[in-house]
Amino acid sequence: MYRTKRLETLLSEAEKFARIMDDRNEMREELVSLAEKLGLLKPEIKELPDFCETVRRIAGKNQAFALSLVANAMSHFSLQLSKTELDLGLSGFALTEPGSGSDIRKVSTRFENGKLWGVKTLITNAELAENFAVLAKSGDKYLLCFVERDEVLVRKLNVSAFRGCGIGVVKLRGARAEEVVEDGVKVASSVLNHSRPAFSSVALGIAERCLEIAVNYAKRRKVFGKTVFDLQKLKLAECYAEIEALRSVIEKASKNPDPKNSAVCKLLAARTVKHVADCSVQVLAGHGLVKGCYVERAYRDAKAFDVGEGTTEIMKLILSKYL
Ligand SMILES: Cc1cc2nc3c(=O)[nH]c(=O)nc-3n(C[C@H](O)[C@H](O)[C@H](O)COP(=O)(O)OP(=O)(O)OC[C@H]3O[C@@H](n4cnc5c(N)ncnc54)[C@H](O)[C@@H]3O)c2cc1C
């Protein structure tokens, strides 16, 4: 669906802006517009494998933009999973609060008389989102509420990973909610099962690009009369195997995004991208630590896969239930 000529344009524009987005910690509106024209801002759950493949390709050019698309997809998935009709633009999916992250049932945001009160933090797309899906409590019920950007206050965070995807704090001081979905925790958990393969595809795209850069560099660079490739090819071969394994588990999870498959791919995605980014920087050595190059950004971004969309510990907790 997304494999059109326009996607090629999006990929080259995404690559062009990657460095400046990282430098300035700022999303580019041109990229959001291009993604909208491609239908990438309204992904369908039934096309999850195709969406995963597309964000994988984008991540190889621009990691932060790929993450922005995955975060946006979460709100759209929540509508489809709850059979709710709503016209969303670029959106943020707001679960995390200053006082609650992994334990989403501990949210303290309240929904009372059609208004939301609370603070959400670390929200991807906060900078440019037109709307937010917000997990809140009303009495002892959990709800997913949709709010327009004009109703909230946003403060961007100066993050070290995924700079440019507009991660920020969203303050809800009496924000009017447009539409409310019951069973908020159930819907949010199901959204995460569907978004984890996509998030893992971002890791896959990053790992692939890092390996490509490292192999090319290693084959050209000579030390002590040999190429770095001759000296370090075994390490790079190991990365290759890890990437192929990750590709398989993502393929499985994107076709069947149940809690187990999604946790497996997210756990392995974090491990793989951290190791591959680390090896790639090591191969490029000093040159891999210069700001502005892809592997340097990737090295910073890789750690975020241990945290975002449920931490590595939470993935292990999910998987321990299947033992
Ligand atoms: C790049 C990025 C983008 C993000 N985008 C969004 C977004 O769009 N929307 C959103 O809502 N959030 C977003 N987040 C926030 C992310 O979802 C949370 O950081 C994450 O869920 C963890 O929550 P926390 O940071 O509050 O850590 P905590 O939940 O406080 O955890 C602290 C530590 O305790 C560990 N821990 C927690 N429970 C257990 C347990 N039972 N057993 C063992 N260890 C445990 C954790 O693994 C972690 O190591 C983003 C984060 C990142 C890094």
The ligand as a Tripos MOL2 file, in Angstrom:
@<TRIPOS>MOLECULE
LIG
   53    58     1     0     0
SMALL
NO_CHARGES

@<TRIPOS>ATOM
      1 C1         11.6590    7.5100   23.2740 C.3       1 LIG1
      2 C2         10.4860    7.3750   24.2110 C.ar      1 LIG1
      3 C3          9.2050    7.6740   23.7470 C.ar      1 LIG1
      4 C4          8.1120    7.5720   24.6150 C.ar      1 LIG1
      5 N1          6.8620    7.8930   24.1420 N.ar      1 LIG1
      6 C5          5.7860    7.7560   24.9620 C.ar      1 LIG1
      7 C6          4.4650    8.0670   24.4850 C.ar      1 LIG1
      8 O1          4.2710    8.4700   23.3380 O.2       1 LIG1
      9 N2          3.4310    7.9130   25.3400 N.ar      1 LIG1
     10 C7          3.5960    7.4800   26.6290 C.ar      1 LIG1
     11 O2          2.6030    7.3490   27.3350 O.2       1 LIG1
     12 N3          4.8420    7.1920   27.1140 N.ar      1 LIG1
     13 C8          5.9270    7.3090   26.3150 C.ar      1 LIG1
     14 N4          7.1830    7.0230   26.7780 N.ar      1 LIG1
     15 C9          7.3660    6.6790   28.1800 C.3       1 LIG1
     16 C10         7.5610    5.1910   28.4020 C.3       1 LIG1
     17 O3          6.4320    4.4770   27.9910 O.3       1 LIG1
     18 C11         7.8650    4.9880   29.8950 C.3       1 LIG1
     19 O4          9.1200    5.6220   30.1540 O.3       1 LIG1
     20 C12         7.9300    3.5230   30.2680 C.3       1 LIG1
     21 O5          6.6560    2.9350   30.1920 O.3       1 LIG1
     22 C13         8.4810    3.3120   31.6830 C.3       1 LIG1
     23 O6          7.8650    4.1330   32.5900 O.3       1 LIG1
     24 P1          8.7560    5.0120   33.6050 P.3       1 LIG1
     25 O7          9.7670    5.7320   32.7890 O.co2     1 LIG1
     26 O8          7.8190    5.7940   34.4340 O.co2     1 LIG1
     27 O9          9.5260    3.9380   34.4750 O.3       1 LIG1
     28 P2          8.9710    3.1630   35.7710 P.3       1 LIG1
     29 O10         7.6840    2.5020   35.4480 O.co2     1 LIG1
     30 O11         9.0130    4.0780   36.9310 O.co2     1 LIG1
     31 O12        10.0910    2.0720   35.9340 O.3       1 LIG1
     32 C14        11.3620    2.3170   36.5540 C.3       1 LIG1
     33 C15        12.1650    1.0340   36.5110 C.3       1 LIG1
     34 O13        11.4910    0.0090   37.2430 O.3       1 LIG1
     35 C16        11.3320   -1.1300   36.4270 C.3       1 LIG1
     36 N5         10.1220   -1.8560   36.7810 N.ar      1 LIG1
     37 C17         8.8630   -1.3850   36.7970 C.ar      1 LIG1
     38 N6          8.0000   -2.3690   37.1660 N.ar      1 LIG1
     39 C18         8.7580   -3.4760   37.3720 C.ar      1 LIG1
     40 C19         8.4700   -4.8010   37.7710 C.ar      1 LIG1
     41 N7          7.2250   -5.1960   38.0370 N.pl3     1 LIG1
     42 N8          9.4970   -5.6770   37.9010 N.ar      1 LIG1
     43 C20        10.7830   -5.2970   37.6590 C.ar      1 LIG1
     44 N9         11.1090   -4.0430   37.2940 N.ar      1 LIG1
     45 C21        10.1170   -3.1450   37.1470 C.ar      1 LIG1
     46 C22        11.2800   -0.5960   35.0220 C.3       1 LIG1
     47 O14        11.5560   -1.6150   34.0630 O.3       1 LIG1
     48 C23        12.3390    0.4670   35.0950 C.3       1 LIG1
     49 O15        13.6060   -0.1110   34.9540 O.3       1 LIG1
     50 C24         8.3000    7.1290   25.9520 C.ar      1 LIG1
     51 C25         9.5900    6.8120   26.4030 C.ar      1 LIG1
     52 C26        10.6700    6.9260   25.5430 C.ar      1 LIG1
     53 C27        12.0430    6.5890   26.0610 C.3       1 LIG1
@<TRIPOS>BOND
     1     1     2 1
     2     2     3 ar
     3     2    52 ar
     4     3     4 ar
     5     4     5 ar
     6     4    50 ar
     7     5     6 ar
     8     6     7 ar
     9     6    13 1
    10     7     8 2
    11     7     9 ar
    12     9    10 ar
    13    10    11 2
    14    10    12 ar
    15    12    13 ar
    16    13    14 ar
    17    14    15 1
    18    14    50 ar
    19    15    16 1
    20    16    17 1
    21    16    18 1
    22    18    19 1
    23    18    20 1
    24    20    21 1
    25    20    22 1
    26    22    23 1
    27    23    24 1
    28    24    25 2
    29    24    26 1
    30    24    27 1
    31    27    28 1
    32    28    29 2
    33    28    30 1
    34    28    31 1
    35    31    32 1
    36    32    33 1
    37    33    34 1
    38    33    48 1
    39    34    35 1
    40    35    36 1
    41    35    46 1
    42    36    37 ar
    43    36    45 ar
    44    37    38 ar
    45    38    39 ar
    46    39    40 ar
    47    39    45 ar
    48    40    41 1
    49    40    42 ar
    50    42    43 ar
    51    43    44 ar
    52    44    45 ar
    53    46    47 1
    54    46    48 1
    55    48    49 1
    56    50    51 ar
    57    51    52 ar
    58    52    53 1
@<TRIPOS>SUBSTRUCTURE
     1 LIG1         1 GROUP 0 **** ****
